[in-house]
Amino acid sequence: MTNKILTLHPEGKKGVNIDLGKYNLIKQTILDILRTHGEIQYRELNKMVIEDLQHKFSGSIPWYVVTVKLDLEARGIIERIPNTSPHVVRISSTAI
């Protein structure tokens, strides 16, 4: 049996149970990209994660990116920059 994590949602919606290993891999990749690039448009972040993991990951990378990104927002680790369209994300100033 694999370890799971129940993800959170920044709007309080019900999260999903996902494989902890996949969660950690996506989380680390997102955080590495944000540490390197600072603020980044979500679609660029998604593209970079796909490029980095396309040969190392089984499953829908874009779905996991959305799920983990929302979880990281709900936990206060990353944040959306207000009034940006398309939306831009960065590591939360409270997480540093």
C-alpha positions in Angstrom: 0.0 0.0 0.0 1.3 3.4 -0.9 1.4 6.4 1.4 -1.2 9.1 0.6 -1.7 12.8 1.4 -5.1 14.6 1.5 -4.5 17.8 -0.3 -6.0 21.1 0.8 -7.7 23.8 -1.3 -7.3 27.5 -0.7 -11.0 28.1 -0.9 -11.8 25.4 1.6 -13.1 23.0 -1.0 -12.6 19.3 -0.5 -9.1 18.0 -1.3 -8.1 14.8 -2.9 -6.0 11.9 -1.7 -2.9 11.5 -3.9 0.3 9.4 -3.7 2.7 11.0 -1.3 5.7 10.3 -3.5 4.1 12.0 -6.5 3.0 14.9 -4.3 6.6 15.4 -3.0 8.1 15.2 -6.5 5.7 17.8 -7.9 6.0 20.0 -4.8 9.8 20.0 -4.9 9.8 20.7 -8.7 7.4 23.7 -8.2 9.4 25.1 -5.4 12.7 24.7 -7.2 11.3 26.6 -10.2 9.9 29.3 -8.0 13.2 29.7 -6.2 15.0 30.0 -9.5 12.5 32.3 -11.2 10.9 34.2 -8.4 7.5 35.3 -9.7 6.2 33.3 -12.6 3.0 33.0 -14.6 1.2 29.8 -13.7 1.1 28.5 -17.3 4.9 28.9 -17.5 5.3 27.1 -14.2 3.1 24.3 -15.5 5.1 24.1 -18.8 8.5 24.0 -16.9 7.3 21.2 -14.5 6.1 19.2 -17.5 9.4 19.6 -19.3 11.3 18.6 -16.2 9.3 15.6 -15.3 8.0 14.2 -18.6 10.3 11.2 -18.6 10.3 10.7 -14.8 6.6 10.7 -13.9 3.7 8.5 -14.6 0.3 10.2 -14.6 -1.1 13.5 -15.8 1.5 16.0 -14.8 -0.8 19.1 -15.4 -3.4 17.6 -13.1 -0.9 17.0 -10.4 0.6 20.5 -10.8 -2.9 22.1 -10.3 -3.6 19.9 -7.3 -0.3 20.4 -5.6 -0.2 24.1 -6.4 -3.6 24.6 -4.8 -2.4 22.6 -1.8 0.7 24.8 -1.5 -1.4 27.9 -1.7 -3.8 26.6 1.0 -0.8 25.8 3.3 0.7 29.3 2.8 3.8 28.0 1.1 3.2 29.8 -2.2 0.8 32.6 -3.1 -0.9 34.1 -6.1 0.0 37.7 -6.7 -3.2 39.7 -6.5 -4.6 41.4 -9.6 -2.5 39.4 -12.1 -4.0 37.9 -15.2 -3.0 35.3 -16.2 -2.2 34.6 -12.6 1.3 34.8 -11.3 2.6 32.8 -8.4 5.6 33.1 -6.0 6.9 31.6 -2.8 4.9 33.2 0.0 6.7 35.9 2.0 5.5 34.2 5.2 7.0 30.9 4.1 10.6 32.3 3.8 
